[in-house]
Amino acid sequence: ADVPLRSAGRASPGDEVRVVSAEDGTPLPADTEGELQVRGCSVFPGYLNNLEANADAFTEDGWFRTGDLATIDEAGNLSITGRTKDVINRGGVKFNPADIEDLIILHPGVEMAAIVPVPDPALGEKACCFITLLGDDSVSLDDLCALLDEKKVAKNKWPERLEIVDEMPLTPTRKVIKGKLIKRL
């Protein structure tokens, strides 16, 4: 497969996981991406003396909203696919930029890729792709769009802007700090 597997395994005994629609909270069928929710003995009971934070973090029936996007297969294996706050809403079409980032790093000249939303008056948001290059290669937005076209990605998920940076802002665990990229726009 072209896209790396992101399996996180199964829920621990005494815990439950589910994937729900971000729009209405209904549980989704197997292998459908949605918001990950968890509950059980290893989930913290809530924020001390902070009803507002608890109302945001937990459903009425006690499920914790993790902020992660995920899928669960028929066997119960959980795969984390992204973060709900990273979802881009382009003209009503919502997509997880991690899917596109995974394809862009297949380009031989790209070392790392991160896609962030850019406000747009007509569509709500557009996508801007930040990349770091491998060696002295040059990569254009047209090059990346050709790759996405080859991979049969819908055009409304393609980035409209490309920013080439010397290095990505990273956490100590090597996750891209997208907020710092957004501030550069």
Steps between C-alpha positions, in 0.01 A plus 500: 500500500613856428373646828671385821293310754423698814372221723481572872374151588181425693336645809633377834275276711253718689510775237281568200574689179268621229515717190214744450385758248638844587174653381246315712691257726348183356725191500654426160543162329834318492778655294330842489700799619350711775557646845653257752328474837605286797363406841595256771713441803819654357331823385528793738168594664508866400637841585483604865256786560470583128152420373555682170812299414322177596202587279738555207711190566230242585171393343190486718540121528864518615706456183822706488553695177869443425532750216639221282371378166503122473362186343421168665502188283271197532752332734501800735843630398526876544689722256561866581472701179534861616361771727152649480644852524710436187200420278468746211152612392527613139161612375319248719731211406683394815820302468784377716824656374704208640376287209638751250824552697566124489478511121708816456796350687507230232643765265874428471592863572289539814632419846206619715155644426236674706173646375326781686181696435507848349188716546314563174203739465320282243577145617562547871842335484759399243805279548860616523772235485830557679786272397865445574713380212734204468839620383513761227183388322243758400130428533212711370132507584437362150730204580302420814164536323620265225586243768159541666331470160695179435379369839138586403452758777196723446607848385311670783753343741807630317701781661464838330820639645850365561754628753849350503671526839849409615362308798166411652416614852486174695410382848755285688312195363543631141140604441458812288382805693242617248411810702849639434458439128164678497660803667749522210222560246 
